[in-house]
Amino acid sequence: MRLRPSSCLLALALAAVACGSASDPTTGTAPTSPGSEPGTSADGEGEPDGTVATCPAGCAAGELCSEGRCVALPATCPCPVESYCDLATSSCIVGCTRDGECSTGKYCEVATRTCKVGCSSDAGCAKDEYCDVATNTCRQGCRTTADCASPTNGTAVCTDRSCVSTCNAGFLACGGACVAESPTSCGAACTVCPVPANGSAVCAAGACDVVCAEGYMRSGAACVVEPFYEPEPTLTAGDSHTCAIRPGGAVECWGSNQKGQATPPARTFRSVDAGLAHSCGIDGGGTVRCWGDNGWGQSSGPTVPAAPLAAVSAGSQFNCGRLLQTGTATCWGHGPGGQTSPPPGTFALVRAGGGAVCGLRGDSSITCWGEGIGAPPAGTFRSVSVGQSTFCAVRMSDRAVVCWNAVTAPAVAHSGAFRSVSAGTGHACGLRNDDTIACWGLNTNGQATAPAGTFRSVAAGGGHTCGVRTDGTVKCWGANFAGQATPPAGAFL
């Protein structure tokens, strides 16, 4: 390259810059001379550390980018590793002015122009390491989320220099992977959940649990027979409305519908129970669904349990249910008399009515709470029913019906063996072992005058009673001012 005489000083400067930039000829970055401050060019002018304008297209081998142009490197440069070019003498001096002049695994301590073991930035560390600038040490860890590999069915992010994995919804961290929650791979230890006899194993929130089959109840991690088991109702009579389940699982109601209590949702149900002006049922997934009056939050709202229930029973303006996983009782709605405050412990069966609740414990004894519960009889029982100030139960030993408070079962008229009993308002009816119905108590509307024939079930309401015959049709008797005793045609469970 030819230079004009007036450009001699510029040529000398260009040669000096080229010498100091030998380790990175494409950037134009040059070290300082011993007599200048780090961060300036040799003559105290120009860009920090001798940096000059870059060449966008880059320079060829043996060339240096200076002031936006590629110029030839002087013969004395580039300098060997761990040395830099002294601009005043165009000679290589042992030391450094920047990290690029040091060996791999070292950084340049600019103040002393010495290459030392360690790092000054992440660029001086391996891909899976970062630079701890406080100690100039490369440490194992991530720099950004891009350094983290996300697991299948999960995501990974770089947090505090560590890759943290999170599994997607429905998957659990197990053995370093995200796997679908299942009884065969449960929790961080990938536990295979033991399967109990008469039940099934489940994995819930990373912990093994059991669900007992119908007709069995939980006892620790085992499922034991419920000797007193009475099926949950598929026919129910409220104060002035009635509901029953069709063979396909749909609920159909009739009678008073002022509060929407006779308008069930279009779902399939396992059981149904009617209160004063509302109704509730357990759908196919174990979720409680209620409809009708909601003046006290008994039909919807934050107090309605979200956890699966094994059964639900409706009182006047409240409900109680039995939690599927634990067997404990849970209640919600209007509870001025304590009817929404169940005692602790597990239950095999829970029945609500009026302003009270009674349940059967695991030892078949009766426990009641709420208003006007009186003194429940001692002994063991297979079923219990609560009406409006009416309490009845079927004794375990001889299957006789025992009632207390407002209604008393005469020993003679109602002796013998019963399958179940249903208490209403001032009257009660029982299904005998021979499938016939016997009723007693208040009979002002004929609600205690049972028809002949055989039945599958019976339900006593406010002033009426209904039963499902053995052919599946429903027969009702008693008060019918709202059509509660006029059932639709067709078969029911």
Steps between C-alpha positions, in 0.01 A plus 500: 500500500651841401485787752556872456791659696257682723358158598818359655382542853166335408686208342706451815183505708332249272797266524501533878127431518542199276771357725290528811198342338659184375297262714168622345560647159134539411403739779779750502546471878854585610674501839638815660865587532675482837486877531127538429194427708300184425196588295665760272709483184879546507488876448218548749245549225264276304268226628539313836765224490600616154176387339441660161217482254412144402488353151153347442625248242798398713865487394713234332770301678804722573290818495369732772188715503604859575269797472258293293769377258698177481879557520795256502637388836862600573758220499548513877133415573300306605668432834518157667243395761525687831685795344394826343649751257677804642391779268800718573754239392281273285628207706316222690497532880413211737158577659156598379261785443185288455366146553555396135877520545500241780502120483178301527379492860663836583388862504690830480536702816526831312632701796813282517495379137529145633324181376351320795316171534124559501250715313368853475181419305286203393691497170800361683314194629371175350145490362355341812682746728469866598756747632479594867649847455540546877762224506586484125410132511305287250223313676256234386163652409290668236528849361155534339193282454638407156767296681231281664352192331125470567379150588227328302162615639666789686697823478838610637615852588830641627445627854790615718747329262318164533268329251165446671250265334123522543263228378191584299154462652414134553865394523727446800876520544617141532858382468605818322221472243141626475264204499122475501359470851396138549491232770801333336716811507409723790698787650869589483600145598296349211313281751279216382189537714374180667156387386265408789255212483149624412635834382740678271820701539522863397778760491379837627734801524802272491382269780348152488140461614219248472139510379273223624246324284130552558391307804835541674642770721849622570686380808851642485644382168257206478142466377268312734140389451228740606269251677237769541530631146183651359508621139494875448152618396390512138147605609445792736203702630543860612252731668280532190705360213640161402802388297615164363772368271424339165690184390735714288602713798289811425309655791133588454303703755134595543289710736573851631763689298477852644872507576610279211523194727327285236730607214812281521805554279540283192759257638522139608472435873576218742270623778256782576346652813238774549482768770241766580525691171822374348647172380850351474661203330835335439590488133694228323833660590429528871426874488209636702243693294217694663211702362208705635495737799839653575410747773767358730753382244365146515486461121803691372781720616837475672377276782395217268780240518713455190647167614328181379220374725381144550151624588296812573188551712279810505345659810256791507749771399832320522678187379746247633715256311764234551840570344606224264868496593475527879149389599462810718182711499481848348199733522404841358205741488284633786612355832374703800451185704840349427377283214785620276769420760555123481705322764843365401557143395384283213149393404361218289172680438372857556135607489362857538145622544318793657764670717699194604741235373570140603775271381615145545854456629736221400379296800136539384408735786295816445638852545270801453547878503280805444156594632263275700706185467381356832678191620597266215464135602806294590595192304595427141294598195512448122316818397372826648263770376424856613178685424342812647547422872471134401783249550493129412758225452514131405664294772782270394416196713133438411438759224224658708423872461575721800372860502540781753371852564186591303428154360517166679471171314244278678663167573203297385404688183854535379685202634685274263792557266546818298750582230479876536298781657415856391385774739283791382310774682317324781488164323737227387497203265715189481577247229464148639715205402209366293504828299171628640465844661375578851433860614403657835456842662314810375246409229297819437554474124520123477881513496519209745257278306733290290370326188527126452764346278876462499751782479872562455513811717290750695539873582292701750462876442319796656144369463541236234685174437631334184640157416662334198317178420691188402407567136674840516192722500443755777193503723424795732233566767406782736493879441501604134429876500812571288497178301764341725302175510443482124810331360584483129461174313789272420766308687728627778782340696 
